């Protein structure tokens, strides 16, 4: 049985993504061989976000802007965009000097042509605002 999921995640390429109900569709140019990040903060943990950060010019919302709702909290560094029908987190947009200014954080779980299990994962300790510790290859504890 053939499956259309991408197994070669090396090199920058265009990936298509969408929410569950397909009301929101997007494209992103990204090199998934560099992996994707998981954060242990409460929002990332509860949404099971697996994210990659790209420059805005590497992201294109193809359709469904009218179907998006947003969530913003705390320091208002980013706005997360969800489908208001099926609830899937597709991407976020924001500005953070530490990642080079304007960015789009794409949820790898929302990419239609990628098996997220084949993407290496690195971990952040956002729950404890421990950003300066950088990433590591195993999850940070939620409770410490």
Secondary structure, DSSP 8 states (H G I E B T S, - for coil): -----B----SEEEEEEE-TTSSSEEEEEEEGGG-EEEE-SHHHHHHT--EEEE-GGGEEEEE-GGGEEEE--TT--EEEEEETTT--EEEEEEEEGGGTEEEEEEEGGGBTTB-GGGS-EEEE-TTTT-GGG--BSS---S--
